[in-house]
Amino acid sequence: MSESAFAERIVHNLLDTDFYKLTMMQAVLHNYPDADVEWEFRCRNGEDLRPYLDEIRNQIELLSEMTLDDGQAEFLERISFLKPDFLRFLRLFRFNLRYLRLGIENDQLSLRLRGPWLHVMLFEVPLLAIISEVRNRHLHPRMRLSDARDQLYRKFDWLQAHASADELAELQVADFGTRRRFSSRVQEEVVRVLRDDFPARFVGTSNVNLAWKLDIKPLGTMAHEWIMAHQQLGPRLIDSQIAALDCWVREYRGLLGIALTDCITMDAFLRDFDLYFAKLFDGLRHDSGEPVAWAEKAIAHYQQLGIDPMTKTLVFSDGLNLTRSLEIFRALRGRINVSFGIGTNLTCDLPGVAPMNIVLKMTDCNGSPVAKISDEAAKTQCRDENFVAYMRHVFKVPHKE
């Protein structure tokens, strides 16, 4: 009989997170070690998670036991841009549960983080993975690894039937599916099959533990929190995106050069993404809005700056599947390099399973609100409507229903 999709422990070690959490964590250690932040959980699809509170709490308590072992540390030491002082800090790091509040508020599961950015930021991905897997255990207790494997091979069959050999040779796909995975075992099985049997080009995973365990490349640069925090880290609000990009350049000196564009909409981002940044960064990441329209803006921007778009890469990561990735690839092929990070559709796509839409986002930095004004209206997030209105005014972002 096929193995169960679930293990007793959901998060296995400190590396069971997205790579960009570590890259941002190093930059925070070196630049903003005293910054304080608040985060808030949201279930966008309104599912009732209260019945799972006790089991979620039990899994969270296990996080405080985790440390970085010698093999994991040696893996990170081989990554040239992770500095010795950061790796020493990571050796000492422990999840501190006093920064976390979990309970029931207004008849909903409530989860908030408050504390030093440096000590809070690693909570995000494990907490989301825990909530997702606990819920899936209750709703789908009989799911097997073979169910996930069979579903994945059906996707491979579809891709081989609809893409030419030339397209398969160029199509680049990565696993970005940690935070909303069906389970840790399913994600590992999916990544193992992608590594061994994917008919196109499997280029890596965002999950650092699986990169270490399966000897593949860890992928990731920055997330929304990096740019959002800069809204309250000193410079004028109008200069906050520039400050975030400039700090990243100083930290990584040309490495990790994919910039995230949709913290204050693509249009506002491109107004700050001048020739200096366009030359220094290798490309851009899409995470909201219509992807091809977004790509057209990026291509036009590079061309206006006198930069050949074929020297740059666009990474797509917003709710993708292989079908949509192939469509985007065909629309942009030969005009700019593209790569696709697929998350939930790889790691939580099993027969009869409806994945949750859950997020844990920064709401405050140094006691003041921060905001994400997405290219997709439903993804806009801030606890303070007045601050959102002020940001829209400063960055000339029209209101969307």
Secondary structure, 3 states (H helix, E strand, C coil): CCCECCCCCCCCCCCCCEHHHHHHHHHHHHHCCCCEEEEEEEECCCCCCHHHHHHHHHHHHHHCCCCCCHHHHHHHHCCCCCCHHHHHHHHHCCCCHHHEEEEEECCEEEEEEEEEHHHHHHHHHHHHHHHHHHHHHHHCCCCEHHHHHHHHHHHHHHHHHHCCHHHHHHCEEEECCCCCCCCHHHHHHHHHHHHHHCCCEEEEECEHHHHHHHCCCECCCCCHHHHHHHHHCCCCHHHHHHHHHHHHHHHHCCCCCEEECCCCCHHHHHHHCCHHHHHHCCEEEECCCCHHHHHHHHHHHHHHCCCCHHHCEEEECCCCCHHHHHHHHHHHCCCCEEEEEECHHHHCCCCCCCCCCEEEEEEEECCEECCECCCCHHHCECCCHHHHHHHHHHHCCCCCC
